[in-house]
Amino acid sequence: MSNVAPLGNITKLDLPVARVLEGAKEKLESVVILGYTKDGEEYFASTMADGGEALWLLRRCEKALLEVPDDM
């Protein structure tokens, strides 16, 4: 994957998990991971021990996601 340059734009296409995680690990100080397992179960992990802090980050990101224009 080293010959692929991320463009940093918004896409309506699904991306591979490995690509998203690889791009994020160099930039992030703390992280909350949400997803589905291959069995369809919800998955949650966080680097933050404080659940309230993790929830605050989720809410801030939820707000940012809701503010993305539909035509993106």
Contacts in CASP RR format, 6 or more apart in sequence:
PFRMAT RR
TARGET T0000
AUTHOR 0000-0000-0000
METHOD contacts of the structure
MODEL  1
MSNVAPLGNITKLDLPVARVLEGAKEKLESVVILGYTKDGEEYFASTMAD
GGEALWLLRRCEKALLEVPDDM
1 18 0 8 1.000
1 19 0 8 1.000
1 22 0 8 1.000
4 19 0 8 1.000
6 19 0 8 1.000
6 23 0 8 1.000
10 68 0 8 1.000
10 72 0 8 1.000
12 72 0 8 1.000
24 31 0 8 1.000
30 46 0 8 1.000
30 47 0 8 1.000
30 48 0 8 1.000
30 57 0 8 1.000
31 46 0 8 1.000
31 47 0 8 1.000
32 44 0 8 1.000
32 45 0 8 1.000
32 46 0 8 1.000
32 47 0 8 1.000
32 48 0 8 1.000
32 54 0 8 1.000
32 57 0 8 1.000
32 58 0 8 1.000
33 43 0 8 1.000
33 44 0 8 1.000
33 45 0 8 1.000
33 46 0 8 1.000
34 42 0 8 1.000
34 43 0 8 1.000
34 44 0 8 1.000
34 58 0 8 1.000
35 42 0 8 1.000
35 43 0 8 1.000
35 44 0 8 1.000
36 42 0 8 1.000
36 43 0 8 1.000
37 43 0 8 1.000
46 54 0 8 1.000
48 54 0 8 1.000
48 57 0 8 1.000
END
